[in-house]
Amino acid sequence: MRLVASDIDGTILRRDGRITERTVQALHACEAAGVELVFVTGRPARWLTPLSEQLGHAGRVICSNGALVYDLETMSVVSSEAIRRETMLEVRGIIQGLFPETAFAAETPAEFVMETAFAEPRHRSLLEQVRHGDLAELVPGDDVVKFMAKIEGITADEYLRVVAPHVSHLVSITHSAVDLTMLEMAPLGVNKAVTLAEYAHALGIAPADVVAFGDMPNDVEMLAWAGEGYAMSSGHPEALAATELHAPGIEDDGVAQVLERKLASASRSPRSGTLAR
């Protein structure tokens, strides 16, 4: 174990917005043992405060399902991959043809913009905080790192099943939200695993030495790529099916349990400088 790559929401961050002290201590123990730590999330860079405030993490974070890498120490974008504006509008048209009631939003490295209908009645305050209107006017350039489509009345799994065959030649598509039906789209060929693989390679770390944790469909490729990919037992069926390794659920500090076990095993290993699998 030379690199720990963890999703955030539903994996280490609970629904109450907290990372438990046990999980914080386990992650810090990994760093103290010389293990690299990177977080791989669907969140945009502007939503990383739980890492800095609760964990004190100041390293790099793979955001927007792999489309952007952000440095928390310098508070700056390290790299990004974007969907071309023309492609975004084409995908929007295809989805509207399938589900006319769909509302759309987009993340760029600089901001979040949305169609007015994207704000649910309970979240109408968003309209005072972000630019909203016609996406064709709100997004003038080729800088969208995450494109979102939201609907009501069906499940996210069903929404993805219908939409994906029509747009998967244009964008990478997945979903990860627990309490709403929203599709998340990244540039074609980009996902958590692709960017994590590049990150690990730059550190000289092989996939076999990576331990990854995740809980939702947007984690599937990462869990399959890592030498040890752990799906949270509290996670989505697709995540659980992606790997034979299952960690206890987030309510049982599953990430901490696995890391504690591996660190304890390493301390008993006769091989110095290497954390035992």
Rosetta silent file (secondary structure, phi, psi, omega in degrees, C-alpha in Angstrom):
SEQUENCE: MRLVASDIDGTILRRDGRITERTVQALHACEAAGVELVFVTGRPARWLTPLSEQLGHAGRVICSNGALVYDLETMSVVSSEAIRRETMLEVRGIIQGLFPETAFAAETPAEFVMETAFAEPRHRSLLEQVRHGDLAELVPGDDVVKFMAKIEGITADEYLRVVAPHVSHLVSITHSAVDLTMLEMAPLGVNKAVTLAEYAHALGIAPADVVAFGDMPNDVEMLAWAGEGYAMSSGHPEALAATELHAPGIEDDGVAQVLERKLASASRSPRSGTLAR
SCORE:     score description
SCORE:     0.000 S_00000001
   1 L     0.000  103.053  178.310    0.000    0.000    0.000 S_00000001
   2 L  -109.949  -19.209 -179.940    1.792    3.086   -1.291 S_00000001
   3 E  -143.126  128.758  172.915   -1.214    5.205   -2.229 S_00000001
   4 E  -105.803  124.247  179.002   -4.693    5.473   -0.698 S_00000001
   5 E  -118.632  116.734 -175.235   -7.300    6.958   -3.044 S_00000001
   6 E  -126.043  136.370  166.346  -10.659    7.673   -1.464 S_00000001
   7 L   -64.505  167.846 -179.464  -13.974    9.022   -2.597 S_00000001
   8 L  -106.270  -74.413 -174.309  -15.500   11.572   -0.228 S_00000001
   9 E   -65.017  128.016  178.211  -19.319   11.557   -0.004 S_00000001
  10 L    79.712   -3.374 -179.597  -20.746    8.311    1.301 S_00000001
  11 L  -116.141  -52.578  171.821  -17.256    6.889    1.763 S_00000001
  12 L  -120.108  -21.698 -178.654  -15.599    9.036    4.433 S_00000001
  13 E  -101.941  118.680 -177.919  -18.054   11.955    4.645 S_00000001
  14 L   -77.557  169.097 -178.068  -21.367   11.118    6.295 S_00000001
  15 L   -64.671  -20.716  177.121  -24.714   12.606    5.369 S_00000001
  16 L   -84.207    5.085  177.232  -24.451   14.946    8.368 S_00000001
  17 L    82.270   16.363 -176.934  -21.374   16.482    6.751 S_00000001
  18 L  -115.757  146.792  167.819  -18.888   15.006    9.191 S_00000001
  19 L  -104.596  124.877 -174.648  -15.773   12.848    8.908 S_00000001
  20 L   -67.818  156.269  179.789  -15.454   10.793   12.094 S_00000001
  21 H   -62.241  -35.235  179.010  -12.424   11.142   14.323 S_00000001
  22 H   -62.831  -42.269  178.843  -11.610    7.471   13.786 S_00000001
  23 H   -67.391  -42.491  177.496  -11.446    7.975   10.029 S_00000001
  24 H   -57.406  -46.257 -178.367   -9.373   11.142   10.411 S_00000001
  25 H   -65.137  -38.566  179.901   -6.892    9.290   12.622 S_00000001
  26 H   -66.148  -40.581  178.845   -6.642    6.344   10.203 S_00000001
  27 H   -68.072  -40.121  176.790   -5.926    8.644    7.256 S_00000001
  28 H   -65.023  -36.245  178.966   -3.336   10.579    9.263 S_00000001
  29 H   -64.517  -35.311  176.708   -1.731    7.281   10.301 S_00000001
  30 H   -62.729  -47.273  179.706   -1.327    6.364    6.638 S_00000001
  31 H   -62.214  -39.193  178.836    0.470    9.623    5.935 S_00000001
  32 H   -64.524  -28.090  179.498    2.670    9.123    9.010 S_00000001
  33 L   -85.952    2.142  178.068    3.607    5.705    7.645 S_00000001
  34 L    90.107   12.275  179.152    4.715    7.252    4.353 S_00000001
  35 L   -87.709  131.637  176.606    1.629    6.330    2.351 S_00000001
  36 E   -70.416  150.102 -177.952    0.470    8.905   -0.215 S_00000001
  37 E  -133.374  126.738  176.293   -3.109   10.106    0.135 S_00000001
  38 E  -139.091  142.468  177.745   -5.348   11.511   -2.586 S_00000001
  39 E  -104.326  139.409 -173.643   -9.086   12.119   -2.654 S_00000001
  40 E  -128.185  110.792 -166.743  -11.040   11.381   -5.824 S_00000001
  41 L  -137.368  159.297  170.968  -14.479   12.946   -5.937 S_00000001
  42 L   -82.773  -11.416 -179.528  -17.351   14.071   -8.096 S_00000001
  43 L   -64.288  151.016  171.545  -17.354   17.319   -6.129 S_00000001
  44 L   -77.495  167.202 -178.766  -16.129   20.539   -7.713 S_00000001
  45 H   -60.889  -28.989 -176.484  -13.045   22.237   -6.303 S_00000001
  46 H   -74.918   -5.948 -179.337  -15.204   24.805   -4.491 S_00000001
  47 H  -112.466   36.748 -176.863  -16.728   22.052   -2.305 S_00000001
  48 L  -103.696    9.341 -177.357  -13.575   20.690   -0.697 S_00000001
  49 H   -58.570  -32.422  176.771  -13.846   22.431    2.670 S_00000001
  50 H   -58.889  -32.624  179.795  -14.570   19.181    4.591 S_00000001
  51 H   -70.607  -45.269 -177.469  -11.106   17.967    3.608 S_00000001
  52 H   -75.280  -39.869 -174.452   -9.279   21.109    4.653 S_00000001
  53 H   -81.976  -38.626 -176.153  -11.340   21.920    7.750 S_00000001
  54 H   -96.052  -30.317 -176.577  -11.949   18.455    9.206 S_00000001
  55 H  -105.777  -19.150 -176.558   -8.971   16.517    7.913 S_00000001
  56 L    70.064   24.754 -177.648   -6.421   19.275    7.512 S_00000001
  57 L   -75.753  133.015 -179.555   -5.621   17.946    4.052 S_00000001
  58 L  -127.251   18.710 -178.726   -3.444   20.264    1.989 S_00000001
  59 L   -95.348 -159.838 -179.197   -2.592   18.024   -0.939 S_00000001
  60 E   -89.336  149.884 -179.047   -4.043   17.541   -4.363 S_00000001
  61 E  -130.673  133.255  175.214   -7.606   16.401   -5.003 S_00000001
  62 E   -89.122  114.041 -172.373   -9.015   14.827   -8.155 S_00000001
  63 E  -110.744  174.062  173.339  -12.351   16.596   -8.658 S_00000001
  64 H    48.854   44.984  178.383  -15.356   16.542  -10.996 S_00000001
  65 H    56.589   34.115  174.996  -15.065   12.786  -11.593 S_00000001
  66 H   102.338   -7.421 -175.072  -11.520   13.124  -12.891 S_00000001
  67 L   -80.028  -15.578 -176.069  -11.883   16.200  -15.082 S_00000001
  68 E  -144.745  138.519  174.114   -9.977   18.541  -12.774 S_00000001
  69 E  -113.232  128.484 -174.548   -7.042   18.282  -10.359 S_00000001
  70 E  -123.531  140.454  179.225   -6.920   20.881   -7.603 S_00000001
  71 E  -103.231  114.516 -178.277   -4.167   21.776   -5.136 S_00000001
  72 L   -73.677  -21.271  179.820   -5.536   22.655   -1.692 S_00000001
  73 L   -72.883  -44.481 -179.441   -2.220   24.086   -0.556 S_00000001
  74 L   -96.114   -6.078 -178.081   -2.019   26.712   -3.279 S_00000001
  75 L    54.288   51.114 -176.918   -5.807   26.834   -3.839 S_00000001
  76 E  -143.748  156.474  176.797   -5.289   26.527   -7.577 S_00000001
  77 E   -77.153  127.802  178.342   -6.189   24.312  -10.520 S_00000001
  78 E   -86.480  -44.757 -179.969   -3.333   21.980  -11.473 S_00000001
  79 E  -160.148  159.967  177.835   -4.911   20.587  -14.635 S_00000001
  80 E  -156.638  153.176  172.858   -8.300   20.135  -16.263 S_00000001
  81 L  -121.447  136.876 -173.845  -10.064   18.455  -19.168 S_00000001
  82 L  -126.086  154.165  173.292  -13.144   20.121  -20.601 S_00000001
  83 E   -84.317  131.848  177.181  -16.172   19.317  -22.714 S_00000001
  84 L   -64.324  142.891 -179.551  -16.345   21.412  -25.864 S_00000001
  85 H   -55.911  -42.517  179.496  -19.258   23.835  -25.854 S_00000001
  86 H   -59.863  -40.377  179.136  -20.494   22.399  -29.144 S_00000001
  87 H   -68.405  -42.910  178.437  -20.501   18.911  -27.640 S_00000001
  88 H   -57.085  -45.763 -178.691  -22.288   20.081  -24.490 S_00000001
  89 H   -68.185  -34.524  176.521  -25.068   21.647  -26.540 S_00000001
  90 H   -64.919  -44.425  178.710  -25.361   18.539  -28.722 S_00000001
  91 H   -63.585  -41.945  177.954  -25.704   16.337  -25.634 S_00000001
  92 H   -58.129  -43.847 -179.904  -28.265   18.720  -24.170 S_00000001
  93 H   -63.449  -39.787  179.286  -30.331   18.471  -27.348 S_00000001
  94 H   -64.018  -46.235 -178.326  -30.210   14.669  -27.340 S_00000001
  95 H   -67.315  -38.206  176.722  -31.324   14.423  -23.710 S_00000001
  96 H   -61.759  -33.302  177.575  -34.080   16.984  -24.245 S_00000001
  97 H   -67.512  -30.561  179.233  -35.344   14.813  -27.085 S_00000001
  98 H   -85.588  -41.878 -177.189  -35.583   11.862  -24.714 S_00000001
  99 L  -137.291   87.951 -175.497  -36.757   13.757  -21.619 S_00000001
 100 L   -58.419  -23.759 -177.059  -38.017   17.280  -22.469 S_00000001
 101 L   -83.330    2.081 -179.714  -38.463   18.111  -18.772 S_00000001
 102 L   -64.979  141.869  173.330  -34.752   17.775  -18.040 S_00000001
 103 E  -114.653  148.635 -172.025  -32.926   20.749  -16.509 S_00000001
 104 E  -124.541  155.780  175.211  -29.206   21.302  -16.998 S_00000001
 105 E  -148.999  164.146 -177.756  -26.239   22.838  -15.191 S_00000001
 106 E  -145.182  143.509  173.883  -22.511   23.093  -15.811 S_00000001
 107 E  -108.624  132.793  168.584  -19.302   23.388  -13.806 S_00000001
 108 L  -115.994  169.591  176.405  -16.282   25.227  -15.144 S_00000001
 109 L   -58.343  -20.527 -175.195  -13.004   25.685  -13.248 S_00000001
 110 L   -99.611  -31.002 -173.567  -14.277   29.153  -12.342 S_00000001
 111 L  -162.713  172.086  174.730  -17.970   28.762  -11.533 S_00000001
 112 E  -111.623  128.738  177.130  -21.246   26.843  -11.478 S_00000001
 113 E  -129.171  157.208 -175.682  -24.021   27.963  -13.859 S_00000001
 114 E  -155.860  158.749  167.879  -27.447   26.497  -14.440 S_00000001
 115 L   -70.380  148.059 -176.259  -30.748   26.715  -16.186 S_00000001
 116 H   -56.793  -37.159 -177.966  -33.294   28.382  -13.942 S_00000001
 117 H   -69.766  -12.015 -179.609  -35.373   25.185  -13.729 S_00000001
 118 H   -67.718  -26.288  179.530  -32.374   23.313  -12.289 S_00000001
 119 L   -79.832  114.873  177.700  -33.035   24.909   -8.886 S_00000001
 120 L   -67.913  158.773  179.739  -35.619   22.837   -7.041 S_00000001
 121 H   -51.629  -37.186 -178.921  -38.273   24.707   -5.019 S_00000001
 122 H   -74.875  -12.887 -178.638  -36.391   23.890   -1.802 S_00000001
 123 H  -120.025   30.045 -176.997  -33.208   25.311   -3.311 S_00000001
 124 H   -65.664  -18.325  178.110  -34.544   28.476   -4.961 S_00000001
 125 H   -63.310  -19.844  177.225  -32.004   30.481   -2.971 S_00000001
 126 H   -58.412  -31.586 -176.641  -29.460   29.178   -5.485 S_00000001
 127 H   -63.769  -21.850  178.490  -30.873   31.626   -7.995 S_00000001
 128 H   -88.042  -11.388 -172.268  -29.484   34.491   -5.917 S_00000001
 129 L  -107.608  -23.286 -175.742  -26.026   32.912   -5.710 S_00000001
 130 L  -130.618  159.947  174.756  -25.221   31.712   -9.231 S_00000001
 131 E   -72.815  136.765 -179.011  -25.712   32.840  -12.799 S_00000001
 132 E  -143.290  157.625 -177.361  -28.734   31.162  -14.368 S_00000001
 133 L   146.630 -137.510 -179.843  -30.614   31.230  -17.644 S_00000001
 134 L   -86.132  121.754 -177.733  -29.851   29.744  -21.044 S_00000001
 135 H   -60.216  -31.179  179.342  -26.704   27.591  -20.925 S_00000001
 136 H   -60.796  -29.130  177.948  -25.858   28.546  -24.490 S_00000001
 137 H   -91.384  -31.805 -177.415  -25.389   32.098  -23.225 S_00000001
 138 H   -74.589  -27.155 -177.724  -23.936   31.223  -19.828 S_00000001
 139 L  -117.277   91.213 -177.419  -21.175   29.017  -21.272 S_00000001
 140 L   -83.300  -16.727 -174.088  -19.433   30.893  -24.103 S_00000001
 141 L  -122.496 -177.632 -178.718  -16.266   28.765  -24.168 S_00000001
 142 L   -95.026   64.158 -173.924  -14.944   25.215  -24.158 S_00000001
 143 L  -132.702   20.239  179.353  -14.336   25.018  -20.416 S_00000001
 144 E   -81.249  118.904  178.635  -17.062   22.805  -18.900 S_00000001
 145 L   -94.468  -18.071  178.192  -15.495   20.133  -16.686 S_00000001
 146 E  -150.702  124.983 -179.747  -18.805   18.685  -15.518 S_00000001
 147 E  -114.038  130.729 -173.694  -22.172   18.808  -17.257 S_00000001
 148 E  -122.130  142.299  176.847  -25.272   17.829  -15.287 S_00000001
 149 E  -128.373  129.268 -174.330  -28.782   16.799  -16.259 S_00000001
 150 E  -128.596  144.538 -178.233  -31.526   16.532  -13.641 S_00000001
 151 E  -149.972  166.809  175.196  -35.057   15.205  -13.712 S_00000001
 152 L  -123.365  159.263  172.953  -37.787   14.018  -11.371 S_00000001
 153 L   100.372  -14.281  175.346  -40.101   11.031  -11.465 S_00000001
 154 L  -135.986  168.478  179.281  -37.639    8.217  -12.259 S_00000001
 155 L   -82.102  160.465  177.444  -34.584    6.759  -10.587 S_00000001
 156 H   -63.006  -37.124  179.347  -31.045    7.743  -11.464 S_00000001
 157 H   -62.396  -43.687  179.979  -30.335    4.176  -12.582 S_00000001
 158 H   -68.944  -41.255  178.124  -33.235    4.209  -15.035 S_00000001
 159 H   -58.002  -47.410  179.629  -32.365    7.706  -16.263 S_00000001
 160 H   -64.992  -40.659 -178.012  -28.791    6.605  -16.963 S_00000001
 161 H   -61.149  -37.728 -178.996  -29.922    3.368  -18.622 S_00000001
 162 H   -78.743  -42.964 -172.601  -32.043    5.279  -21.135 S_00000001
 163 H   -77.637  -41.763 -171.023  -29.736    8.224  -21.782 S_00000001
 164 H   -51.638  -46.407 -178.412  -26.294    6.598  -21.844 S_00000001
 165 H   -59.651  -22.806 -176.220  -26.619    4.717  -25.170 S_00000001
 166 H   -90.051  -18.628 -174.794  -27.459    7.993  -26.924 S_00000001
 167 H  -127.647   -4.451 -174.206  -24.609   10.146  -25.582 S_00000001
 168 L   -68.603  -10.191  173.202  -21.790    7.812  -24.504 S_00000001
 169 L   -85.777   -5.837 -177.951  -19.985    8.450  -27.813 S_00000001
 170 L  -112.624  -34.829 -177.135  -19.785   12.124  -26.875 S_00000001
 171 E  -143.484  161.562  167.263  -19.171   12.233  -23.123 S_00000001
 172 E   -84.998  133.628 -172.813  -18.390    9.992  -20.156 S_00000001
 173 E  -131.963  139.909 -179.298  -21.609    9.638  -18.174 S_00000001
 174 E  -158.401 -170.962  170.828  -22.390    8.388  -14.672 S_00000001
 175 L  -152.317  156.150 -178.234  -24.301    9.319  -11.523 S_00000001
 176 L  -148.989   -8.590 -177.367  -23.485    9.581   -7.832 S_00000001
 177 L   -73.598  139.916 -178.095  -26.166   11.609   -6.052 S_00000001
 178 L   -87.064  -39.747 -169.708  -28.137    9.748   -3.392 S_00000001
 179 L  -110.117   15.730  173.819  -31.202   11.963   -2.993 S_00000001
 180 L  -153.617  159.270 -179.361  -31.852   13.240   -6.510 S_00000001
 181 E   -94.702   99.458 -176.023  -31.917   11.970  -10.089 S_00000001
 182 E  -141.657  130.620  175.695  -28.973   13.641  -11.751 S_00000001
 183 E   -94.221  143.216 -179.651  -26.578   12.525  -14.463 S_00000001
 184 E  -119.186  125.212 -176.362  -22.963   13.703  -14.363 S_00000001
 185 E  -120.700  136.296  178.521  -21.020   14.040  -17.599 S_00000001
 186 E  -121.277  171.095  175.749  -17.294   14.532  -18.135 S_00000001
 187 E   -55.352  148.132 -178.332  -15.183   14.801  -21.293 S_00000001
 188 L   -55.879  131.430  179.018  -15.165   11.603  -23.308 S_00000001
 189 L    86.539   -0.752 -178.956  -12.652    9.126  -21.919 S_00000001
 190 L  -105.696  130.439  171.364  -12.336   10.891  -18.565 S_00000001
 191 L  -154.306 -178.731 -177.561  -13.304    9.276  -15.281 S_00000001
 192 H   -59.142  -41.731 -176.382  -11.870    8.877  -11.796 S_00000001
 193 H   -65.162  -40.516 -177.377   -9.699    5.904  -12.772 S_00000001
 194 H   -61.667  -48.388 -177.871   -8.079    7.621  -15.754 S_00000001
 195 H   -72.945  -36.049  176.128   -6.922   10.650  -13.782 S_00000001
 196 H   -63.299  -39.499  178.541   -5.963    8.579  -10.746 S_00000001
 197 H   -61.964  -41.501  177.618   -3.821    6.357  -12.981 S_00000001
 198 H   -64.853  -40.530 -179.682   -2.013    9.435  -14.314 S_00000001
 199 H   -64.224  -46.503 -179.860   -1.546   10.736  -10.772 S_00000001
 200 H   -64.543  -41.278  179.894   -0.144    7.426   -9.516 S_00000001
 201 H   -60.714  -40.252  179.417    2.149    7.081  -12.527 S_00000001
 202 H   -63.545  -26.885  177.905    3.613   10.524  -11.860 S_00000001
 203 L   -89.784   -3.015 -177.550    4.478    9.332   -8.354 S_00000001
 204 L    74.473   28.458 -177.795    6.002    6.114   -9.675 S_00000001
 205 L  -109.272  127.610 -179.741    3.274    4.026   -8.028 S_00000001
 206 L   -80.708  155.429  177.603    1.857    0.940   -9.763 S_00000001
 207 H   -53.865  -35.063 -178.350   -1.848    0.067   -9.680 S_00000001
 208 H   -62.272  -21.394 -177.960   -1.040   -2.962   -7.530 S_00000001
 209 H  -100.495   13.973 -179.858    0.138   -0.618   -4.761 S_00000001
 210 E  -107.445  131.190  173.877   -3.039    1.491   -4.741 S_00000001
 211 E  -111.740  121.279 -175.730   -5.861    0.968   -2.256 S_00000001
 212 E  -120.745  151.463  179.567   -9.077    2.727   -3.316 S_00000001
 213 E  -132.819  138.639  177.580  -12.443    3.273   -1.659 S_00000001
 214 E  -163.580  171.268 -174.698  -15.788    4.262   -3.185 S_00000001
 215 L  -140.494   -5.517 -173.149  -19.516    3.753   -2.953 S_00000001
 216 L  -130.684  171.643 -179.393  -21.304    4.878   -6.134 S_00000001
 217 H   -55.441  -30.007  178.974  -21.399    4.203   -9.909 S_00000001
 218 H   -72.689   -4.085  176.857  -18.899    7.006  -10.536 S_00000001
 219 H   -99.453   -6.924 -171.149  -16.380    4.953   -8.501 S_00000001
 220 H   -56.134  -50.671 -177.343  -16.707    1.745  -10.523 S_00000001
 221 H   -63.573  -38.786  179.585  -13.743    2.267  -12.861 S_00000001
 222 H   -65.228  -42.799 -179.493  -11.498    3.373   -9.995 S_00000001
 223 H   -65.549  -35.430  179.212  -12.378    0.355   -7.869 S_00000001
 224 H   -74.640  -30.661 -177.193  -11.671   -1.983  -10.779 S_00000001
 225 H   -76.866  -39.086 -174.543   -8.364   -0.280  -11.631 S_00000001
 226 L   -66.462  149.740  175.633   -6.809   -0.222   -8.163 S_00000001
 227 L   -56.475  -40.437  173.277   -4.834   -3.169   -6.865 S_00000001
 228 E  -130.987  103.325  178.287   -7.265   -3.236   -3.961 S_00000001
 229 E  -105.774  116.497 -177.642  -10.532   -1.488   -4.665 S_00000001
 230 E  -103.709  119.224  171.307  -12.942   -1.531   -1.725 S_00000001
 231 E   -87.261  137.740  177.947  -16.624   -0.814   -2.273 S_00000001
 232 E   -70.352  134.658 -179.553  -18.434    0.392    0.820 S_00000001
 233 L   -61.617  -22.037  177.663  -20.990   -2.153    2.009 S_00000001
 234 L   -87.116    5.865 -172.639  -23.396    0.764    2.371 S_00000001
 235 L   -89.066 -172.759 -178.381  -22.863    1.690   -1.273 S_00000001
 236 L   -72.714  146.170  179.270  -24.655    1.293   -4.611 S_00000001
 237 H   -53.735  -34.794  179.928  -25.060   -2.221   -6.090 S_00000001
 238 H   -67.210  -37.325  176.801  -22.916   -1.285   -9.103 S_00000001
 239 H   -66.273  -42.531 -179.677  -20.018   -0.299   -6.858 S_00000001
 240 H   -65.058  -32.845 -179.716  -20.384   -3.523   -4.902 S_00000001
 241 H   -78.631  -14.337 -175.644  -20.409   -5.541   -8.121 S_00000001
 242 L   -78.602  -15.358 -176.214  -17.252   -3.852   -9.404 S_00000001
 243 L  -151.153  150.787  176.396  -14.965   -5.524   -6.873 S_00000001
 244 L   -81.093  -12.332 -177.726  -14.811   -8.567   -4.625 S_00000001
 245 E   -94.023  120.015 -179.552  -13.440   -6.413   -1.808 S_00000001
 246 E  -122.394  126.387  175.748  -16.107   -4.813    0.373 S_00000001
 247 E   -88.997  154.761  172.400  -15.388   -2.523    3.316 S_00000001
 248 L   -54.993  160.354 -176.369  -17.842   -2.145    6.185 S_00000001
 249 L   -65.682  165.834 -178.865  -20.351    0.637    5.641 S_00000001
 250 H   -61.035  -31.838  179.950  -19.654    4.283    6.292 S_00000001
 251 H   -66.764  -17.798  178.205  -21.741    4.111    9.462 S_00000001
 252 H  -108.191   19.519  179.955  -19.188    1.584   10.766 S_00000001
 253 L    53.598   51.156 -174.773  -16.118    3.610    9.709 S_00000001
 254 H   -59.309  -41.822  179.156  -15.374    1.096    6.970 S_00000001
 255 H   -61.661  -45.593  179.641  -12.443    3.002    5.458 S_00000001
 256 H   -61.363  -41.546 -179.344  -10.836    3.338    8.883 S_00000001
 257 H   -60.089  -45.921 -179.031  -11.329   -0.366    9.614 S_00000001
 258 H   -64.937  -45.670 -177.718   -9.576   -1.437    6.421 S_00000001
 259 H   -66.862  -39.557  177.440   -6.705    1.012    6.835 S_00000001
 260 H   -60.536  -43.044  179.262   -6.203    0.127   10.492 S_00000001
 261 H   -63.856  -43.677 -177.575   -5.972   -3.541    9.572 S_00000001
 262 H   -68.946  -38.415  177.932   -3.520   -2.923    6.762 S_00000001
 263 H   -66.646  -39.819  177.912   -1.318   -0.661    8.858 S_00000001
 264 H   -64.619  -40.899  177.757   -1.280   -3.199   11.677 S_00000001
 265 H   -63.114  -38.850 -179.839   -0.359   -5.947    9.201 S_00000001
 266 H   -65.815  -37.219 -178.625    2.424   -3.783    7.816 S_00000001
 267 H   -67.259  -22.538  178.536    3.874   -3.179   11.262 S_00000001
 268 H   -92.743   -9.227 -176.813    4.177   -6.941   11.727 S_00000001
 269 L   -74.386  139.267  177.327    5.704   -7.510    8.297 S_00000001
 270 L   -73.465  -10.714 -177.820    9.455   -8.280    8.197 S_00000001
 271 L   -84.348  110.705  179.857    9.759   -6.216    4.996 S_00000001
 272 L   -76.487  144.237  175.529   10.901   -2.758    5.979 S_00000001
 273 L    79.754   -0.018  179.551    9.671    0.231    3.998 S_00000001
 274 L  -130.896  129.880  176.046    6.762   -1.599    2.380 S_00000001
 275 L   -81.907  122.964 -175.010    3.234   -1.822    3.659 S_00000001
 276 L   -68.820  143.829  172.851    2.109   -5.399    3.365 S_00000001
 277 L   -82.726    0.000    0.000   -0.968   -6.310    1.378 S_00000001
